[in-house]
């Protein structure tokens, strides 16, 4: 393989872009999304290698780096054996080419050093400290000119942190001092330099040798410098590091009876509350648990909502539930999109909907972390290249929006198959929506006003068999999810926003299958009976780049003992005490089958 062809360049560029996205997600603590990116890169590298007549240096080194990245993710997830295996593959591939490259005057020490210390970290996390120590020593034994000072600094830092955790304070002190000096030499005033200063200060704080006050003074000076670096390089994107270091500095000042302790702790607490406004920090562990980059927004989690909105609304509104009638004991609920021409006096629907007053809580600022696996819904950030008019046009949706949504869902769920089977635009100014309107394939419908779920398990598998007749026998044994992506077309949305019910507050008896016959297809949805235990949520002031992911079905939820959400009942509602309604509500949603 050479880099002379446009094809090879495009492949490397694609892999590099996806890898950068994975790195950003990993640094942000969004581990599942990082896994999806890095796994995609690995598959790109593996497929490219298959095209080569024989393995080449560039192809296998890029592949090794992909194994290293995935190993880091497995380590973060606590799957240490998988991390260990991936690191071993990376080391093997790099060692394979080491001697050949050395004969040509090139060294792989720099590349190998990262793989060695990745493996050392994993071994340390497994409690295999002797093996980890031997692995940490390997990159430090490489030629001084062959491994960058920054890479050496990283090795010294991680090695020192392990020895500190083991209680080897003096050894940790020496290693972290080397880390600080190497990073200062290569990175100067960089947050990583400040991190090594922070950890070295902890060593001096715990040190038993020497004069106690002198050790505390050294710790204080290191932390003062670290705070200066972090605040000079500071950003609203990263408040964890300065908050954490300021808190540690306040602890040192407290031990020294320094009157500045209270002022410094107040600065730390202010940063903490900027990230978690509804929590009170409970010691150093609270600062350690802050997200590393609370505003570096994943397209999936959208944590900027919780921070940008100081106000959390709650409201009371009416939601339409299916009435508990004896009729449904003998006659299945239905809403037909086919006119009953041939039967005199026949009804197109036997649904009876009754309104109930419901308390609806705002997701903004809530301590809850919303997930389709837990509650059945979650907030996301999903900018699109389409204009508002294109988002209202079925042709543009299918040719432009569907591919974007497919990639979004692939990344979010690590899916191999994403099949989008429907798109709906709703406008609150139109007549209110009946459940069967979806099956009539109307271009624009009114807002949904009854509590429902778009699919039943039976309807999901009928659709799966219809769309994939040849693969159905294999697919039906895999995890099958149906996920909607819902987005507003006006901002901020205050007229008929979407209310969602936490799956955990429902009971199986709340759900009733409702038959939806339509020309060309017979569907089925769940209508829902009222249950006072239902817990309802909405997201105030949705913007155009924000989305809500709503689960309609998940086969894993039907496994014995599963706590995974099956679905999320939902409905639009009238936000009666909204702070001003700017225009009629308008939204668009797509529905997709997802198979990992």
C-alpha positions in Angstrom: 0.0 0.0 0.0 1.3 3.5 -0.9 -0.1 6.9 -0.2 0.2 7.9 -3.8 -3.4 7.1 -4.8 -6.3 9.3 -4.0 -8.1 6.2 -2.7 -5.5 5.6 -0.1 -5.5 9.2 0.9 -9.2 9.3 1.3 -9.1 6.1 3.5 -6.5 7.6 5.8 -8.3 10.9 6.0 -11.6 9.2 6.8 -10.0 7.0 9.5 -8.2 10.0 11.0 -11.4 12.1 11.2 -13.4 9.3 12.9 -10.5 8.7 15.2 -10.4 12.4 16.2 -14.1 12.2 17.0 -13.4 9.2 19.2 -10.6 10.9 21.0 -12.9 13.9 21.7 -15.6 11.7 23.0 -13.2 9.7 25.2 -11.7 12.8 26.7 -15.2 14.0 27.4 -15.9 10.8 29.3 -18.5 9.7 26.8 -17.1 6.2 26.6 -19.9 4.4 24.7 -19.7 6.9 21.9 -15.9 6.8 21.8 -16.1 3.0 21.5 -18.4 3.3 18.5 -15.9 5.7 16.8 -12.8 3.7 17.5 -14.5 0.4 16.6 -15.5 2.0 13.2 -11.9 3.0 12.7 -10.6 -0.5 13.5 -13.0 -1.9 10.9 -11.9 0.6 8.3 -8.2 -0.4 9.0 -9.0 -4.1 8.8 -10.9 -3.8 5.6 -8.1 -1.8 4.0 -5.6 -4.4 5.1 -7.6 -7.1 3.3 -7.2 -5.1 0.1 -3.4 -5.3 0.3 -1.6 -8.2 -1.4 0.6 -8.4 1.6 0.7 -6.5 4.9 2.6 -3.2 4.8 4.2 -1.1 7.5 1.8 1.8 7.2 -1.3 -0.4 7.2 -0.3 -2.5 10.2 0.9 0.5 12.3 -2.4 2.3 11.7 -4.1 -1.0 12.7 -2.0 -1.2 15.8 -3.0 2.3 16.8 -6.6 1.4 16.4 -6.2 -1.6 18.7 -4.5 0.7 21.2 -7.4 3.2 21.1 -10.0 0.4 21.6 -7.9 -1.0 24.5 -8.1 2.3 26.2 -11.9 2.3 25.9 -12.2 -1.3 27.2 -10.0 -0.2 30.1 -12.2 2.7 30.9 -15.2 0.4 30.8 -13.5 -2.0 33.3 -13.3 -4.8 30.7 -9.6 -5.4 31.5 -9.2 -8.7 29.7 -10.4 -7.3 26.4 -8.2 -4.2 27.0 -5.2 -6.5 27.7 -5.8 -8.6 24.5 -6.1 -5.4 22.3 -2.9 -4.0 23.8 -1.1 -7.3 23.1 -2.1 -7.2 19.5 -0.9 -3.6 19.2 2.4 -4.5 20.8 2.8 -7.5 18.5 2.2 -5.5 15.3 4.6 -2.8 16.3 7.4 -5.2 17.4 6.9 -7.1 14.2 8.1 -4.1 12.2 10.6 -2.8 14.7 13.8 -4.5 13.5 13.0 -3.9 9.8 12.5 -0.2 10.4 15.6 0.0 12.5 17.7 -1.4 9.6 16.3 1.5 7.5 17.2 4.0 10.2 13.8 4.5 11.7 12.8 3.8 15.3 9.5 2.6 16.6 10.4 3.3 20.2 8.0 6.3 20.4 5.1 4.2 19.0 5.9 1.2 21.2 6.2 3.3 24.4 2.5 4.2 24.2 1.5 0.6 23.8 3.7 -0.5 26.7 2.2 2.1 29.1 -1.3 1.4 27.9 -0.8 -2.2 28.9 0.8 -1.2 32.1 -2.2 0.9 33.1 -4.5 -2.1 32.4 -2.4 -4.4 34.4 -2.4 -1.9 37.3 -6.2 -1.7 37.2 -6.3 -5.5 37.4 -4.1 -5.3 40.6 -1.2 -7.0 38.8 1.2 -4.4 40.1 4.5 -6.3 39.6 3.6 -7.0 35.9 2.5 -3.4 35.5 5.8 -2.1 37.0 7.8 -4.2 34.5 5.7 -2.9 31.7 6.1 0.8 32.8 9.9 0.3 32.9 10.0 -0.7 29.2 9.3 2.7 27.7 11.6 4.3 30.2 14.4 2.0 29.1 14.1 3.2 25.4 16.7 5.6 24.0 16.3 9.1 25.4 16.3 10.6 21.9 13.9 8.0 20.5 10.9 8.8 22.8 9.6 12.3 23.1 9.8 14.1 26.4 6.0 14.5 26.4 5.6 10.7 26.0 8.1 10.1 28.7 6.3 12.5 30.9 3.1 10.6 30.4 4.8 7.3 31.4 6.4 8.8 34.5 3.0 10.3 35.5 1.0 7.1 35.1 3.7 5.0 36.8 3.9 7.5 39.6 0.1 7.5 40.1 0.2 3.7 40.4 2.9 3.8 43.1 1.1 6.5 44.9 -2.0 4.4 45.0 0.0 1.5 46.4 1.4 3.7 49.2 5.0 3.9 47.9 5.1 7.6 48.6 8.9 8.3 48.1 9.0 6.3 44.8 5.8 8.0 43.6 7.3 11.4 44.5 10.4 10.7 42.4 8.4 9.5 39.4 5.9 12.4 39.5 8.7 14.9 39.9 10.2 13.4 36.7 6.8 13.6 35.0 6.4 17.3 36.0 9.9 18.2 34.7 9.5 16.3 31.4 6.1 17.9 30.8 7.4 21.3 31.7 10.2 20.8 29.3 8.1 19.7 26.4 4.6 21.2 27.1 5.4 24.3 29.2 2.3 25.7 30.8 -0.1 23.0 29.7 -3.0 21.4 31.7 -1.1 18.1 31.7 1.8 19.8 33.4 -0.6 21.1 36.0 -2.0 17.6 36.5 1.5 16.3 37.3 2.0 19.2 39.7 -1.4 18.3 41.4 -0.4 14.7 41.9 3.1 15.6 43.1 1.5 17.9 45.6 -0.5 15.0 47.0 2.8 13.1 47.4 4.2 15.9 49.5 1.0 16.1 51.5 1.3 12.4 52.4 5.0 12.4 52.9 6.3 11.3 56.3 10.0 12.0 55.7 11.3 15.5 56.2 9.7 18.5 58.0 5.9 18.4 57.8 5.5 22.2 57.2 8.2 22.2 54.5 6.4 19.4 52.6 3.1 21.3 52.9 4.8 24.5 51.6 6.1 22.6 48.5 2.6 21.2 47.9 1.1 24.6 48.2 3.5 26.1 45.7 2.9 23.3 43.2 -0.9 23.8 43.5 -0.7 27.6 43.2 1.3 27.1 40.0 -1.1 24.5 38.7 -4.1 26.7 39.4 -2.4 29.5 37.5 -1.9 27.3 34.5 -5.4 26.0 34.5 -7.0 29.4 34.9 -4.7 30.9 32.2 -5.7 28.1 29.8 -9.2 28.0 31.3 -12.3 27.6 29.4 -16.0 27.1 30.2 -15.4 23.7 28.5 -13.3 22.5 31.4 -14.1 23.4 35.0 -13.3 20.1 36.6 -9.5 20.5 36.7 -9.4 23.9 38.3 -12.2 23.1 40.7 -10.4 19.9 41.7 -7.0 21.6 42.1 -8.5 24.6 44.0 -10.2 22.2 46.4 -6.9 20.3 47.0 -5.2 23.7 47.6 -7.8 24.7 50.1 -7.1 21.4 52.0 -3.4 22.2 52.1 -4.1 25.7 53.3 -6.4 24.4 56.0 -3.6 22.1 57.3 -1.3 25.1 57.4 -4.0 27.3 59.1 -3.8 29.7 56.3 -6.6 32.3 56.4 -7.0 32.1 52.6 -8.4 28.5 52.9 -12.1 29.7 52.9 -11.6 32.0 49.9 -10.0 29.3 47.8 -12.6 26.7 48.8 -15.4 29.2 47.8 -13.7 29.5 44.3 -13.7 25.7 44.0 -17.3 25.4 45.1 -18.4 28.1 42.6 -16.8 26.1 39.7 -18.4 22.9 41.1 -21.9 24.6 41.1 -21.3 25.8 37.5 -21.2 22.2 36.5 -23.6 20.6 39.0 -25.9 23.5 40.1 -28.2 21.3 42.2 -25.6 19.4 44.2 -23.5 20.1 47.3 -19.9 18.8 47.0 -19.1 16.2 49.7 -15.4 16.3 49.9 -12.6 15.6 47.4 -14.4 12.6 45.8 -17.2 14.9 44.6 -14.6 16.9 42.6 -13.0 13.8 41.2 -16.4 12.7 39.9 -17.1 15.9 37.9 -17.2 15.3 34.1 -13.9 16.2 32.6 -15.4 18.4 29.9 -19.0 19.1 30.9 -19.7 21.4 28.0 -17.9 19.5 25.2 -21.1 18.2 23.8 -21.6 14.7 22.6 -24.1 14.6 19.8 -25.9 12.1 22.0 -26.0 13.4 25.5 -26.2 17.2 25.1 -25.1 18.1 28.6 -25.0 21.7 27.7 -28.7 21.8 28.2 -28.4 21.2 31.9 -25.8 23.9 32.3 -27.1 26.6 30.0 -30.6 26.6 31.7 -30.5 27.9 35.2 -34.3 27.6 35.4 -36.0 24.3 35.7 -39.7 24.4 34.8 -42.4 22.1 36.1 -46.0 22.3 34.9 -49.4 20.7 35.1 -51.3 19.9 32.0 -53.9 17.4 30.7 -52.9 14.2 28.9 -55.3 12.0 27.0 -55.3 8.3 28.2 -57.4 5.4 26.9 -60.5 5.1 29.0 -60.9 1.9 31.0 -64.0 0.4 29.3 -65.4 -3.1 29.6 -65.7 -2.9 25.8 -62.0 -3.6 25.5 -62.3 -6.9 27.3 -64.2 -8.3 24.3 -63.3 -5.9 21.5 -59.8 -4.9 20.6 -59.2 -1.1 20.4 -58.8 0.0 16.8 -58.6 3.2 14.7 -59.0 2.5 11.0 -57.6 4.5 8.2 -59.9 2.6 5.8 -63.5 3.9 5.6 -66.0 1.2 6.4 -68.0 1.6 3.2 -69.6 -1.8 3.2 -71.0 -1.9 6.7 -73.9 0.4 7.7 -73.3 2.2 11.0 -69.8 1.0 11.4 -67.3 3.2 13.2 -63.8 3.9 12.0 -62.6 3.9 15.7 -63.7 2.5 19.0 -61.2 4.5 21.0 -62.4 6.5 24.0 -59.8 9.0 25.3 -60.2 10.8 28.6 -58.1 13.6 30.0 -56.2 13.5 33.2 -54.3 16.3 35.0 -50.6 15.4 35.1 -47.5 16.9 36.7 -44.8 17.2 34.1 -41.2 17.8 35.2 -38.5 19.5 33.2 -35.4 17.5 32.2 -33.3 20.7 32.3 -31.2 20.9 35.4 -32.5 17.5 36.7 -30.1 15.3 38.5 -31.4 12.4 36.5 -29.2 11.1 33.6 -31.7 10.3 30.9 -31.1 7.2 28.7 -33.1 5.2 26.3 -32.0 2.1 28.2 -33.2 3.4 31.6 -36.1 5.8 31.2 -36.7 5.0 27.5 -35.7 8.5 26.2 -32.8 10.9 26.2 -31.7 14.3 25.0 -29.3 14.6 22.1 -27.5 17.2 20.0 -27.8 16.4 16.2 -27.1 19.4 13.9 -28.3 18.8 10.4 -27.3 20.2 7.0 -30.9 20.5 5.8 -32.9 23.7 5.8 -36.3 24.0 7.6 -38.1 23.6 4.3 -36.1 20.5 3.4 -37.0 19.0 6.8 -40.7 19.4 5.9 -40.2 17.8 2.5 -40.5 13.9 2.3 -38.2 13.7 -0.7 -35.4 15.7 0.9 -35.9 13.8 4.1 -35.3 10.5 2.4 -32.4 11.6 0.2 -30.5 13.9 2.6 -31.8 13.5 6.2 -32.1 9.7 6.4 -28.3 9.2 5.7 -27.4 11.7 8.4 -29.8 10.0 10.8 -28.5 6.6 10.0 -24.9 7.6 10.8 -26.1 9.3 14.0 -27.8 6.1 15.2 -25.0 3.9 14.1 -22.6 5.9 16.3 -25.0 6.1 19.2 -25.9 2.5 19.3 -22.9 0.8 17.7 -25.4 -0.5 15.1 -24.5 -2.6 12.0 -28.1 -2.2 10.6 -30.1 1.0 10.8 -33.3 1.0 8.7 -35.4 4.1 8.7 -39.0 3.2 7.7 -41.0 6.4 8.3 -40.8 10.2 8.6 -43.6 12.4 10.0 -44.0 16.2 10.2 -46.4 17.6 12.7 -47.9 21.1 13.0 -49.9 22.1 16.1 -51.9 24.5 14.0 -53.5 21.6 12.1 -56.3 19.5 13.3 -55.3 17.3 16.2 -53.8 14.0 15.2 -55.5 10.5 15.4 -53.3 7.4 15.9 -54.0 6.0 12.4 -52.8 9.1 10.6 -49.2 7.8 10.5 -50.4 4.9 8.4 -52.1 7.2 5.9 -48.7 8.6 5.2 -49.9 12.2 5.5 -47.3 14.8 4.7 -48.1 17.1 7.7 -50.2 16.0 10.6 -51.6 17.7 13.7 -49.9 17.3 17.1 -50.4 13.9 18.8 -52.8 14.4 21.8 -53.2 10.9 23.2 -50.6 8.9 25.2 -49.3 6.1 23.1 -46.3 4.1 21.9 -45.8 3.9 18.1 -45.1 0.1 18.0 -46.0 -3.1 19.8 -43.6 -6.1 19.8 -45.8 -7.9 17.3 -45.8 -5.0 14.9 -42.1 -4.6 15.1 -41.4 -8.2 14.0 -44.1 -8.0 11.3 -42.3 -5.0 9.9 -38.9 -6.6 10.3 -40.1 -9.7 8.3 -41.7 -7.5 5.7 -38.6 -5.4 5.1 -36.0 -8.2 5.5 -37.7 -11.5 4.4 -34.4 -13.2 3.5 -32.5 -12.2 6.7 -35.5 -12.4 9.1 -34.6 -15.8 10.6 -31.2 -14.5 11.6 -32.3 -11.0 12.6 -35.1 -12.1 14.9 -32.6 -13.7 17.4 -30.6 -10.5 17.7 -31.3 -7.4 19.8 -33.9 -5.4 18.0 -34.6 -1.8 18.9 -37.0 0.8 17.4 -35.9 4.3 18.1 -37.5 7.6 17.0 -35.4 10.8 16.5 -37.7 13.7 17.3 -36.8 17.4 16.6 -38.5 20.7 16.7 -38.7 22.9 13.6 -39.3 26.1 15.6 -37.2 27.5 18.4 -37.7 27.8 21.2 -40.5 25.2 21.2 -43.2 26.3 23.7 -46.4 25.3 21.8 -47.3 21.7 22.4 -43.9 20.3 23.4 -43.4 16.6 23.9 -44.1 14.8 27.2 -42.4 11.5 27.9 -43.2 8.9 30.5 -40.4 7.2 32.5 -40.6 3.4 31.6 -39.8 2.6 35.2 -43.0 4.1 36.4 -45.2 2.0 34.2 -46.8 -1.5 34.7 -47.5 -4.1 32.0 -51.2 -3.7 32.6 -51.0 0.0 31.5 -50.5 -1.0 27.8 -53.2 -2.1 25.4 -52.5 -3.1 21.8 -54.5 -1.0 19.4 -55.2 -2.3 15.8 -54.5 0.3 13.0 -55.7 -1.0 9.6 -54.6 1.1 6.7 -54.4 0.7 2.9 -51.4 -1.6 2.2 -50.4 -2.2 5.8 -52.0 -3.1 9.1 -50.2 -1.6 12.0 -50.4 -1.8 15.8 -49.6 0.6 18.5 -49.9 0.7 22.3 -52.6 2.9 23.8 -52.1 3.5 27.5 -54.3 3.5 30.6 -53.9 6.1 33.2 -51.7 5.1 36.2 -51.1 7.6 39.0 -47.6 6.2 39.4 -46.6 7.5 35.9 -43.7 10.0 36.0 -43.7 12.5 33.2 -40.9 14.6 31.7 -40.4 17.2 29.0 -37.5 19.3 27.8 -38.2 23.0 27.9 -37.3 25.4 25.1 -36.0 22.8 22.6 -33.8 24.2 19.9 -33.5 23.1 16.3 -30.2 21.3 16.7 -31.5 19.4 19.8 -33.2 16.1 19.4 -35.0 13.6 21.7 -34.4 9.9 21.2 -37.5 7.9 22.1 -37.5 4.1 22.4 -40.5 2.3 20.9 -39.3 -1.3 21.5 -36.3 -3.2 22.7 -36.1 -7.0 22.6 -33.6 -7.1 25.4 -36.2 -5.7 27.7 -38.2 -9.0 27.4 -35.3 -11.1 28.7 -35.9 -12.6 32.2 -34.7 -10.2 34.9 -34.0 -7.4 32.5 -34.1 -3.8 33.8 -33.8 -2.3 30.3 -36.6 0.0 29.2 -38.9 -1.5 26.6 -40.5 1.8 25.4 -41.5 5.3 26.4 -45.2 6.4 26.3 -45.4 9.9 25.0 -47.8 12.7 23.8 -47.7 16.4 23.1 -49.2 18.6 25.7 -50.4 22.2 26.1 -47.7 24.1 28.2 -50.2 26.4 29.8 -47.7 28.5 31.8 -45.0 28.7 29.1 -43.1 32.0 29.2 -44.6 33.3 25.9 -45.5 31.2 22.8 -43.7 32.5 19.7 -45.4 30.4 17.0 -47.4 27.2 16.6 -45.4 24.1 17.5 -43.9 22.1 14.6 -41.8 19.0 14.7 -40.4 16.2 12.6 -39.5 12.7 13.6 -38.1 9.6 11.9 -38.6 6.0 13.1 -35.8 3.4 12.7 -35.1 -0.3 13.3 -31.7 -0.8 14.9 -29.7 -4.0 15.0 -26.2 -4.1 16.6 
